[in-house]
């Protein structure tokens, strides 16, 4: 098992790392819509926030030589299920034809009161 902290990704806001490499998989911690430079939330709607979250995951994955195309599973944490379609629209754009397995759950509150948080598991190679 190897702990991975990626330059250019938003700093962890708690006692965790960006990702863990274990066997043939990378387990990425949940990303929120934080601007990596200012560490402030980006966007006021679900579309903007989903895009920032997925760009943050791209930064983490890219630091390990991977992309969203290597993702095998995501978990999406929505503050409000009314945002499901808006999240889906951006999610589909960002993943293209790739369709990893996914779970979407509604939560009372995400860190920093973000509208969305997404974690993923990716396959190496």
N, C-alpha and C positions, 0 to 999 in steps of 0.2 A: 504494500500500500504506500502510495506517495502523495503527500500533501502538495497542492498546487496553488500558488498565489500568482496572479497574472498582472504584469505591468500594463497600465492603461485601462484596466477594469475599475469600476467603482470600488473603493475600499470597503471591506466588510464593516458593518455597523454593529457587530457583536463578535463573540469569541468563536469564529468559524473561518474556514478558508474558502477560496473561490471554487475549488474542485478537489476531488480525490481520484487518483488513478488507481484502479485495483483490477488485476487481471487484464482482460481485454476491454474494460469499460472505464468511462469517466463519469463520475457522479457530480453534477454541478449544483452548487447551492442556489437557492432561489435568488433571482434578480428582481429588483424593483426599478422603477423608471428614474434612477438617479443619473444625473449628468456626471460622467467620470471626472471631469475637471473641477466642477464647483461643489459636487456632492449635494446638490439640491434637486428636488423632484422636478421633472420635466413634464409639461403638458397638463392641460386641465380636463381633457376628455379621454375616453378609453382608447381611441385610435392612436392618439399621440403617445399615451403611456405604454400601450402594447408595443408600439414600434421601438421605443427607447429600451424597454425590457429585452426585446429580442436582439437589438443591437448590442446590448450589454452581454447577452449570452454569446453572441458572435465573437465579441472581444475575448471572452474567456476561452471559448472553443478554439479560436484562432491562435491564441497563445500556446495551444497544445498541438497545433498543426491540423486542426479539425474545422468543420463548418457545420451549419445547421443540417446539412445533408447526412451527417454522421449520427444525428440524433435518432434514438430508437424509442424514447418515451419522454413525454413531458407531463408535468402536473401544473395546472393553471389554478391560481387562487384569485377569485373575483370577489371584490367587496360587494358587488350587486349583480345578481344574475340577469338583471335587465340590460347589462352591458355585454351579454354573451354574443350577440350578433356583431356588435362593433368590434369586439376582440377577435372574433372569427374572421372578419373581413381582412384585418391586418395580418393575422396569423397565416392565413392562406396566401397572401401576397408574399410574405417573408419566406415561407417554406416552399413556395412554388408547387410543383407536382409531388414533392416528397410528403408523405403522410405518416409521421411516427404515431405510435400508440399514444393516447392522451386521456387524462382524467381532468375534469374541471369541477371544482368545488367552490361553493359560496362560503365566505368567511366573514365574521363580524367586522374584523379590521385587519388590514395588512400593515407591515412596518411602515412607519412614517405616514400612515393614512393613505398609502398608494391605492389606486383603483385596482391594480393587478400586480401579481407576482408570479413568476414562472420559474420552475426548476426543470432540469432535464438529466437524462442519462444518454450518453453517446458511446458508440463503439469505436475503438481504436482501429486504425488501418483501414 
